[in-house]
Amino acid sequence: MKKLIYSNLLKFFLKLDNWVYGCISKLVVRLHNGIHPKHHIIRYEDWFLEQIGPQDCVLDIGSHDGTMCLVLAQKAMKVLGIEIEEPKYRKAIKQNTANNVKFVLGDATSLKLEERFNIVTLSNVLEHVDKRVEFLKRILIQHRPEKVLIRVPLITREWLSVYKKSVGIDYRLDPTHFTEYTEEELRSEISAAGLNIKSFEIKFGEAFLVCLT
């Protein structure tokens, strides 16, 4: 009887933890005028910026509201952001202030582009894709980049997320995630897609990969 009570209480608090995290995420964005403080703490845009040079042409897949495209445009020759969700695309168009940045609305796996891009960036995109290996293969065939820069969340960011999954409680940071990786799973998918990992870093529970084709 005690074990049953403990089990039910534990599941309640694990679900409560998820709810609290969601509340914190919404409130912190509102408090900081629509900008999540993780941008300034994790500084993931800076990592992407470090990986490119002034002669690079960058294709940012899943460009969201275009924020990272504008950061990359400070260094790259040109940047094109592809976004599949129209509201995010419209917001990116509205806030675009750079001459070397463009945005298109569509599916990156089927969109035909006349311009050539030697670098593809995927910042918190893969975890939102169901068939990720197929997705990566189509990207490589469609756009033929030389380098792919990837950022994804890891389930091994803390013991609690792994434990939640083991007891059947939602462990994801976002309900639209199809997965959150272990390092082994991520390396396996990248290899299966035909990419070679040049560097693999972990920061704040996220993996940052430089991959060569």
N, C-alpha and C positions, 0 to 999 in steps of 0.2 A: 504493500500500500504506500509506504513512504517513497519508494522508487518511482511509482506512478505520479505521485504528487510532485516530486522533484523534477521529473521529466516534463510534466505539463507546465510547471513554473518556468523551467529553463526555456522551453519553446516560446512561451509568452514573452520572456525578456529578450530572446534573440530576435523575435519579430519586432519588439518595441525598439530594439537597437537600430534596426533597419529604418523604422519610421522616424526616429530621432535624427538619423543621418540625413534623411530626405528633407526634414524640416530645416536642419542646419544649412544644407546646400541652398535651399530657396531663400532663406533669410539673409545669408551672407552676401548673396548676389544683390538683393534689394538694398542692403545696407551700404554696399560699395558701388552704388549707381549703375547696376547692371553688369559689373565686371567681377568675375570670380577671383578672389585673392590668390588662388592657386597659380594664376598666370605669373604673379610676382614672386611666388614662393618656389614653385618648381622650375620656372623659367625655361620651359620646354621650347618656346620659340627661339631662344638664344642658342639652344643646342642645334636646332635645324639650321639656323643661320651660320653656325660654325662649320657646317658640312658643305657649304656651297661657295662658289667663287664668282667673280665679276663676269666671267664668260659663260656661266651656266644659264640654261633655260629650264625653268622649273614648272612642273605640272603638279598642282596641289589637288589631290583627289579627296573629296569630302571637305570642301573649303569652308563650310559653315557660313559665318557672317563675313568672311574675308579678312579677319584680323591677322592671321598668320601670313597670308599672301602679302599684305602691306609690310610686314616685318621683313620677309624674304626679299621684297622688292628694293630694300635699302642696299642690297648687295648684288643680287642676280641681274642678269641682262634683261630678262623678262620673266613674268610669272603669269600662269593661267590657272584660275581656280575653277574646278568643276563641282557643282553642287546639285544633288538630285531633288532636294526639297525646295520648292519655289519660294516660300516665305524667307528662308535663309539666304537664298540667291538674291532676292529683291533687296534685302538689308545690305548685302555685300556691295551691290551696285550703288546703293544710296550713299554708302560711306567711303567709296573708293576715291582716293585723292592722288593716286600715283599714275603717271603716264605709261609706265611699263607693266601695268597690271590690267588683266581682263578677266571677266567672269563669264561662264557659260552654264546654262541649265541643262542637265541631262545625265545619262548613265555613262560613266567613264568606261565601262566594259564594251560599249557598242558605239560610242561617239567617235566619228571620224574627224580628225584634225589635219589641216593642211600643214600646220607648223610642226617642227620637230622639237621635242623636249628631251634633254639628256638626263634629267633627274625627275623622279616621281617621289612625292611625299605623301605619306599616309599617317596622319596624326590622330590617334584614337578613332580609327576607321575600321580596321579588320575585325574587331570584336563585335561590330554591328552587322557583320556579314555571316550568313549561314554557311555557305559552301566557300570557305576562305581559300583553299588551295586552287580551286577552279577560278575564283575571282582573280587571284594573283596571276595565274597563267594567262587569263584573258587580257589583263593589263599589260603583261610583257609582250604578248603578240600584237595587241592593238597599238601600243605606243612606243615599243622598242627602246626603253631607257637604258642608260649605262649603269645607273645607280638608283636604288630605291631606299628611301629613309623611312623607317617605321617606328611608331610609338604605340604601345599597347599596355593595358593594365594587367598585372599579375595577381592571380588568386593567392599566391604565397606572400603577399604584402604583409600579412599578419596571420597568426594561428587561428584567429576567430573566424575568418572567412573560410578557411579550410574545414574547420569544425562544423560550421553552418551547412556546408555542402554535404558533409558526411551524415548529418542527421535530417537531411531533406528540407532545410530552411534556405530561402533565397539568399545567396551569398553575393550577388552581383551589385556593383556600384550603381548600375543603371538597368532598369527592367528591359531595355531594348538590346542589351548585350546577349549575344548567342553564347559567348564563352568569356572566361577570364583565365589566362594561361598559367601553366607552370612553365619553367624555363625549358624543360624537356619537350613539352607539347609544342611550344613555339618554335624551337629549333627544328623539330620534325616537320612541321607544316612549311616552314621557309624552305627547307631542303626539298620537300616534295614538289614545291612550286618551281624548282629549278634555279633558285637564288643561292648565292654563296655569301655567307656572313663574314664581313670584314671586321666588324667590331660589335660588341654586345655589352651594353651598360645597363645598370639598374639604379634608378633614382626614385625615391619616394614611392616605392612599390610599383614602378612602371619600367618596362623594358624599352630601351632605345637601341635600334639596330641600324647599322650601315650595311646594306646588302649590294652586291655586285651581280650583274647579269652575265 
